[in-house]
């Protein structure tokens, strides 16, 4: 079975950037990893993009297979995404993509 990369691309407004980055590193990403559904993660800042409206990051979580990722979606994703939305409502935009390691 192929590993699955769950990629979350997020643009955060400048005014919350430092708080958001600190919270992601200390609270949110560890909470996602604590679900046990991912075996590793990476957090990257996009370079060479327009930062006038905010700073863009890609957070990638690696799941061992599609079944494990689907279990994450069913049991954990809603609450973890809601935590971000409640804390930073209207101050960020995010989109999610799913990729297969080939």
Protein Blocks (a to p, Z undefined) as FASTA:
>chain_A
ZZddddddddddfklmmmmmmmmmmmmmmmmmmnopafbdcddddehiafkloccddddd
ddfbfklmmmmmmmmmmmmmmmmmmmmgoiaccdddddddZZ
